[in-house]
């Protein structure tokens, strides 16, 4: 192997090592991201099962501090609350599917008998509905599932894209943290509000994040191994064998004697 050829192979090997390390670093970062998502899903499922297993309780007991942050203990809890809708605050949440089908949700402030305001997902209609219902103004008792407010995406325009006070009209009273997904409203009889279908709770699952975590870690381990095997094969080259200086013998046609052989025969 000539010095120049060996130098090129060394440079190529260094490049392969750097590339393999970059692949491993990226794979580890992606594996950790998928693991965090798996942990978050697991924690959310635990909170869901715990919240739904708890008995329904008045909103004031679950959220006693209206001015505080939404507590983790209130996630997915079933609460009851009495009061009236602020019908003028009705805002339509667009692009929020239900069971995979397009849906538009009715959001509004609900003024409680305690003098606070709760943001409520009151139900949904199909986006193509020609007429959208209003909200009743009479006194109601609601059963809702509590959830933390969503992060504002900063979008503006007609309606809302996130369930957050930031995309709603100002509340008519001090707003309690979080929002409630309406399960039923007790008018006469109890059930969904007229013209609206009740918003179902999502089906939670772990997904494939744990499997993706294992796959990314396997790639992080495999990348340097493959690089090492390739480098060892490349750097294990044998010296080139130089051809001998013996002159090549002229070829002859089969069945014909050379001049030397004819002279020897005479």
C-alpha positions as MATLAB code, in Angstrom:
seq = 'XXXXXXXXXXXXXXXXXXXXXXXXXXXXXXXXXXXXXXXXXXXXXXXXXXXXXXXXXXXXXXXXXXXXXXXXXXXXXXXXXXXXXXXXXXXXXXXXXXXXXXXXXXXXXXXXXXXXXXXXXXXXXXXXXXXXXXXXXXXXXXXXXXXXXXXXXXXXXXXXXXXXXXXXXXXXXXXXXXXXXXXXXXXXXXXXXXXXXXXXXXXXXXXXXXXXXXXXXXXXXXXXXXXXXXXXXXXXXXXXXXXXXXXXXXXXXXXXXXXXXXXXXX';
ca = [
       0.000    0.000    0.000;
       1.488    3.320   -1.023;
       1.739    6.198    1.514;
      -0.809    8.272   -0.409;
      -3.288    5.388   -0.579;
      -2.861    4.695    3.134;
      -3.432    8.398    3.932;
      -6.654    8.429    1.951;
      -7.882    5.367    3.806;
      -7.074    6.933    7.155;
      -8.970   10.103    6.253;
     -11.918    8.000    5.102;
     -11.814    6.065    8.375;
     -11.835    9.285   10.392;
     -14.835   10.510    8.410;
     -16.658    7.228    9.045;
     -15.947    7.486   12.776;
     -17.265   11.052   12.947;
     -20.373   10.071   10.985;
     -21.015    7.048   13.228;
     -20.671    9.188   16.379;
     -23.117   11.735   14.966;
     -25.602    8.968   14.163;
     -25.228    7.533   17.679;
     -25.707   10.946   19.303;
     -28.820   11.646   17.243;
     -30.206    8.172   17.944;
     -29.680    8.576   21.695;
     -31.413   11.968   21.642;
     -34.383   10.505   19.753;
     -34.500    7.520   22.098;
     -34.650    9.801   25.129;
     -37.392   11.878   23.477;
     -39.467    8.765   22.824;
     -38.858    7.567   26.398;
     -40.103   10.868   27.820;
     -43.214   10.584   25.673;
     -43.751    7.051   26.994;
     -43.401    8.291   30.569;
     -45.827   11.157   29.944;
     -48.364    8.783   28.403;
     -48.000    6.407   31.349;
     -48.476    9.228   33.865;
     -51.532   10.524   31.977;
     -53.129    7.066   31.970;
     -52.562    6.760   35.723;
     -54.125   10.205   36.259;
     -57.052    9.288   33.993;
     -57.792    6.046   35.818;
     -57.429    7.708   39.220;
     -59.588   10.696   38.306;
     -62.347    8.658   36.727;
     -62.394    6.221   39.652;
     -63.001    9.027   42.160;
     -66.586    9.847   43.073;
     -68.101   13.025   41.580;
     -67.656   16.032   43.849;
     -68.675   19.718   43.806;
     -66.371   21.914   41.764;
     -65.581   24.059   44.814;
     -64.151   21.015   46.604;
     -61.939   19.903   43.726;
     -60.774   23.432   42.833;
     -60.993   25.376   46.099;
     -58.463   28.012   45.022;
     -59.945   29.748   42.007;
     -56.883   31.971   41.572;
     -54.307   29.157   41.682;
     -52.846   26.828   39.093;
     -54.711   23.773   37.910;
     -53.673   20.988   40.356;
     -52.626   17.555   39.128;
     -55.071   16.007   41.583;
     -57.944   17.541   39.578;
     -57.001   15.952   36.262;
     -59.865   13.885   34.853;
     -61.965   14.385   37.986;
     -65.746   14.448   37.644;
     -67.252   17.611   39.126;
     -70.750   18.979   39.547;
     -71.498   22.681   39.374;
     -74.649   24.821   39.273;
     -75.143   28.173   37.581;
     -75.900   29.683   34.189;
     -74.135   29.991   30.877;
     -72.883   33.360   29.724;
     -74.553   32.928   26.345;
     -72.781   35.949   24.873;
     -69.414   34.224   25.349;
     -70.247   31.332   22.990;
     -67.160   30.633   20.865;
     -66.796   27.857   18.309;
     -63.699   25.684   18.472;
     -62.777   24.592   14.954;
     -60.761   21.650   13.660;
     -61.236   19.412   16.695;
     -62.202   15.902   15.477;
     -64.406   13.518   17.459;
     -63.748    9.800   16.899;
     -61.818   10.684   13.746;
     -64.660   12.736   12.241;
     -64.528   16.534   11.767;
     -66.278   18.474   14.516;
     -66.774   22.008   15.777;
     -67.118   22.461   19.540;
     -69.147   25.003   21.513;
     -67.088   26.778   24.191;
     -68.567   29.171   26.726;
     -68.134   30.558   30.223;
     -70.389   29.059   32.888;
     -71.054   31.403   35.818;
     -71.344   29.311   38.974;
     -73.548   29.978   42.000;
     -70.313   30.628   43.927;
     -69.583   33.649   41.761;
     -66.781   32.136   39.665;
     -66.573   31.298   35.970;
     -65.696   27.893   34.481;
     -64.765   27.420   30.837;
     -66.901   24.568   29.431;
     -66.732   22.458   26.299;
     -70.515   22.235   25.960;
     -70.643   19.775   23.038;
     -70.109   19.652   19.301;
     -71.782   19.831   15.902;
     -70.703   18.860   12.415;
     -68.748   21.652   10.684;
     -71.183   21.586    7.752;
     -74.188   22.259    9.982;
     -76.201   25.076    8.398;
     -77.573   26.252   11.748;
     -75.660   26.115   14.988;
     -77.565   26.068   18.262;
     -77.278   28.630   21.001;
     -76.845   27.884   24.685;
     -79.697   27.839   27.213;
     -79.923   30.769   29.593;
     -81.783   29.027   32.439;
     -80.221   27.772   35.652;
     -78.497   24.402   35.163;
     -76.551   21.801   37.068;
     -73.648   20.444   35.028;
     -71.584   17.306   35.348;
     -68.172   17.880   33.794;
     -64.785   16.213   33.521;
     -62.000   18.600   34.511;
     -58.933   19.113   32.376;
     -56.047   21.617   32.417;
     -56.166   24.480   29.900;
     -54.468   23.941   26.571;
     -51.429   25.928   25.458;
     -52.338   28.919   23.339;
     -51.029   28.518   19.785;
     -51.284   32.262   19.125;
     -53.623   31.884   16.167;
     -56.262   34.486   15.544;
     -59.360   34.589   13.435;
     -62.941   33.500   13.670;
     -63.535   31.137   16.575;
     -60.868   29.347   18.589;
     -58.239   26.689   17.888;
     -57.361   25.836   21.494;
     -59.404   25.455   24.675;
     -57.842   28.248   26.657;
     -59.075   31.496   28.219;
     -56.633   33.351   25.953;
     -58.877   32.630   22.940;
     -62.161   33.373   24.721;
     -63.978   36.605   25.553;
     -63.071   37.925   29.018;
     -64.772   35.867   31.761;
     -67.736   37.513   33.504;
     -66.272   36.545   36.912;
     -63.031   35.230   38.385;
     -62.139   32.203   36.272;
     -61.251   28.912   37.904;
     -58.217   27.139   36.408;
     -58.747   24.542   33.720;
     -61.938   23.739   31.861;
     -64.731   21.181   31.999;
     -65.915   18.751   29.325;
     -69.688   18.542   29.648;
     -71.023   15.062   30.345;
     -74.616   16.102   30.998;
     -76.692   19.136   31.892;
     -79.661   18.679   34.147;
     -82.564   20.585   32.695;
     -85.614   18.458   32.277;
     -84.449   15.746   31.829;
     -80.647   15.486   32.223;
     -78.565   14.935   29.102;
     -76.714   16.809   26.360;
     -77.638   20.384   25.592;
     -80.217   20.844   22.813;
     -78.674   20.671   19.357;
     -75.252   19.544   20.659;
     -73.671   16.109   20.979;
     -71.706   15.451   24.150;
     -67.944   15.490   23.644;
     -66.537   12.029   24.484;
     -63.396   11.645   26.535;
     -60.343   10.496   24.563;
     -59.160    6.897   24.569;
     -55.701    6.853   26.094;
     -53.020    4.333   25.186;
     -49.272    3.938   25.542;
     -48.682    3.850   21.807;
     -45.417    2.596   20.313;
     -43.068    5.019   22.087;
     -41.367    2.276   24.137;
     -40.687    0.204   21.008;
     -39.276    3.281   19.255;
     -37.036    3.915   22.272;
     -35.519    0.426   21.998;
     -35.032    0.788   18.240;
     -33.206    4.113   18.547;
     -30.917    2.757   21.281;
     -30.135   -0.277   19.114;
     -29.168    2.049   16.271;
     -26.967    4.073   18.649;
     -25.070    0.888   19.554;
     -24.951   -0.536   16.035;
     -23.561    2.565   14.308;
     -20.068    2.543   15.918;
     -19.852   -1.257   15.639;
     -20.496   -1.133   11.908;
     -17.947    1.684   11.578;
     -15.272   -0.282   13.446;
     -15.812   -3.413   11.337;
     -15.586   -1.402    8.132;
     -12.441    0.442    9.251;
     -10.662   -2.770   10.253;
     -11.334   -4.265    6.839;
     -10.118   -1.148    5.048;
      -6.931   -0.747    7.109;
      -6.009   -4.431    6.875;
      -4.846   -4.046    3.256;
      -1.857   -6.155    2.037;
       1.179   -4.640    0.172;
       0.786   -4.687   -3.556;
       2.826   -7.466   -5.268;
       4.955   -6.002   -8.066;
       5.037   -8.075  -11.273;
       8.423   -9.720  -12.128;
      10.639   -8.276  -14.835;
      10.771  -11.577  -16.796;
       9.928  -10.826  -20.420;
       6.844  -12.420  -21.696;
       7.286  -15.339  -24.069;
       5.776  -14.927  -27.505;
       2.671  -16.885  -28.069;
       2.527  -19.456  -30.786;
      -0.219  -21.040  -32.653;
      -1.149  -24.513  -31.634;
       0.447  -27.218  -33.823;
       3.316  -25.051  -35.253;
       7.036  -25.337  -34.313;
       9.194  -22.342  -33.531;
      12.404  -21.565  -35.514;
      14.536  -22.779  -32.610;
      12.723  -26.112  -32.525;
      13.185  -26.548  -36.301;
      16.981  -25.887  -36.033;
      17.250  -28.397  -33.170;
      15.497  -30.994  -35.274;
      17.993  -30.616  -38.204;
];
